[in-house]
Amino acid sequence: ILTALFTVIVLKDTLEKRGALGQIKARIRAEVFNALDDQSEPRPPLSHENLLINELIREYLEYNKYKYAASVLTAESGQPEVPLDRQFLAKELNIVEDTNGKSVPLLYGILSHFLHGGKEERTQNTLPKVSLLNYPKQNLSKPPSERNQKGR
């Protein structure tokens, strides 16, 4: 019994160090939610604003590899399974991105814009420009193909 207990402790420690235990717990929560979700109760229709907000959140969650949180958001909100096109989303929100800003979620650019008081150079007729200047650097060292993989 002591050997089995030691094995369980070592296995748990190893899974925690690899980050797998958190993913397993998140997956279990997502599966429990899906099992308990009452599909017979119709969801209220998504407003245009909620659709855009949910999409910004989903893009952020998937970028940061919170794929189970993203799947719960999609299921619970009634958001379409297929993400909105990023260019469409940027156009709807009147966002003009610089080249670097396209490698991170739009939500980072929006936050950066407001944190810096919209001090970017702009004239009266131009849209706010979002930049990569102050984004979190955690995933930026990875190639775009690894950063943008969808965990569906």
C-alpha positions as CSV (number, residue, x, y, z in Angstrom):
1,I,0.0,0.0,0.0
2,L,2.8,2.4,0.8
3,T,4.4,1.8,-2.6
4,A,1.1,2.5,-4.4
5,L,0.6,5.7,-2.3
6,F,4.2,6.8,-3.2
7,T,3.5,6.1,-6.9
8,V,0.3,8.2,-6.8
9,I,2.1,11.1,-5.1
10,V,5.0,11.0,-7.6
11,L,2.6,10.8,-10.5
12,K,0.5,13.7,-9.2
13,D,3.7,15.8,-8.7
14,T,4.9,14.9,-12.2
15,L,1.5,15.8,-13.8
16,E,1.5,19.1,-11.9
17,K,5.0,20.0,-13.0
18,R,4.1,19.4,-16.7
19,G,0.9,21.4,-16.3
20,A,-1.2,18.4,-17.3
21,L,-3.0,18.1,-14.0
22,G,-4.6,21.5,-14.5
23,Q,-5.6,20.6,-18.0
24,I,-7.1,17.3,-16.8
25,K,-9.1,19.2,-14.1
26,A,-10.3,21.8,-16.7
27,R,-11.3,19.0,-19.1
28,I,-13.3,17.3,-16.4
29,R,-15.1,20.5,-15.5
30,A,-15.9,21.1,-19.1
31,E,-17.3,17.6,-19.5
32,V,-19.3,17.9,-16.4
33,F,-20.7,21.2,-17.6
34,N,-21.6,19.7,-21.0
35,A,-23.3,16.7,-19.3
36,L,-25.4,19.0,-17.0
37,D,-26.1,21.6,-19.6
38,D,-29.9,21.6,-20.3
39,Q,-30.1,21.6,-24.1
40,S,-33.9,21.6,-24.0
41,E,-33.9,25.2,-22.6
42,P,-33.5,27.6,-25.4
43,R,-30.8,30.2,-25.1
44,P,-31.7,33.8,-25.5
45,P,-30.6,35.2,-28.9
46,L,-27.1,36.6,-28.9
47,S,-27.0,40.4,-29.4
48,H,-24.5,41.7,-31.9
49,E,-22.5,43.2,-29.1
50,N,-22.4,40.0,-27.1
51,L,-21.4,38.1,-30.2
52,L,-18.4,40.4,-30.6
53,I,-17.5,40.4,-27.0
54,N,-17.6,36.6,-26.8
55,E,-15.5,36.4,-29.9
56,L,-12.8,38.7,-28.4
57,I,-12.8,36.5,-25.2
58,R,-12.7,33.3,-27.2
59,E,-9.7,34.6,-29.2
60,Y,-7.9,35.5,-26.0
61,L,-8.7,32.2,-24.3
62,E,-7.5,30.1,-27.3
63,Y,-4.4,32.2,-27.7
64,N,-3.5,31.5,-24.1
65,K,-4.3,27.8,-24.6
66,Y,-7.4,27.9,-22.3
67,K,-9.2,25.6,-24.7
68,Y,-11.5,24.1,-22.2
69,A,-12.6,27.5,-20.9
70,A,-13.2,28.5,-24.5
71,S,-15.3,25.4,-25.2
72,V,-17.4,26.1,-22.1
73,L,-17.9,29.7,-23.2
74,T,-18.9,28.6,-26.7
75,A,-21.4,26.0,-25.3
76,E,-22.8,28.2,-22.6
77,S,-23.2,31.4,-24.6
78,G,-24.5,29.8,-27.8
79,Q,-21.6,31.4,-29.7
80,P,-21.2,29.7,-33.1
81,E,-18.7,26.9,-33.1
82,V,-16.8,28.4,-36.0
83,P,-14.9,31.6,-34.9
84,L,-15.7,34.9,-36.6
85,D,-13.1,36.0,-39.1
86,R,-10.5,38.2,-37.4
87,Q,-10.5,40.8,-40.2
88,F,-14.3,41.0,-39.9
89,L,-14.1,41.4,-36.2
90,A,-11.4,44.2,-36.5
91,K,-13.6,46.0,-39.1
92,E,-16.7,45.7,-36.9
93,L,-14.7,47.2,-34.0
94,N,-13.1,49.9,-36.1
95,I,-9.6,48.6,-35.2
96,V,-6.6,49.3,-37.5
97,E,-3.8,46.9,-36.6
98,D,-0.2,47.3,-37.2
99,T,1.7,44.3,-38.5
100,N,2.9,43.1,-35.1
101,G,-0.5,43.4,-33.5
102,K,-1.9,40.8,-35.8
103,S,0.0,38.1,-34.0
104,V,-1.9,38.5,-30.7
105,P,-5.6,38.7,-29.8
106,L,-7.4,41.9,-30.5
107,L,-8.3,42.2,-26.8
108,Y,-4.6,43.0,-26.1
109,G,-4.7,45.8,-28.5
110,I,-7.9,47.2,-27.1
111,L,-6.5,47.0,-23.6
112,S,-3.2,48.6,-24.7
113,H,-5.1,51.4,-26.4
114,F,-7.0,52.3,-23.2
115,L,-4.1,51.8,-20.8
116,H,-2.2,54.4,-22.8
117,G,-5.1,56.8,-23.1
118,G,-5.3,56.5,-26.8
119,K,-2.1,58.5,-27.2
120,E,-1.1,56.9,-30.4
121,E,-0.5,59.3,-33.3
122,R,-3.8,59.8,-35.1
123,T,-5.7,62.4,-36.9
124,Q,-9.3,63.2,-36.5
125,N,-10.4,61.0,-39.4
126,T,-8.3,57.8,-38.6
127,L,-9.3,54.9,-36.5
128,P,-7.5,53.9,-33.3
129,K,-4.4,51.9,-34.1
130,V,-3.5,49.0,-31.9
131,S,0.1,48.0,-31.5
132,L,2.2,45.2,-30.1
133,L,4.3,47.6,-27.9
134,N,3.1,46.5,-24.5
135,Y,1.6,43.0,-25.0
136,P,2.5,40.1,-22.7
137,K,5.5,38.4,-24.2
138,Q,4.7,34.9,-23.0
139,N,3.7,33.4,-26.3
140,L,5.5,35.7,-28.7
141,S,8.7,33.7,-28.8
142,K,6.8,30.8,-30.4
143,P,6.2,30.6,-34.1
144,P,2.7,31.8,-35.1
145,S,1.7,28.3,-36.2
146,E,2.1,27.1,-32.5
147,R,0.5,30.2,-31.0
148,N,-2.6,30.2,-33.1
149,Q,-3.5,26.5,-33.0
150,K,-7.2,25.9,-32.2
151,G,-7.7,23.3,-29.5
152,R,-11.0,22.0,-30.7
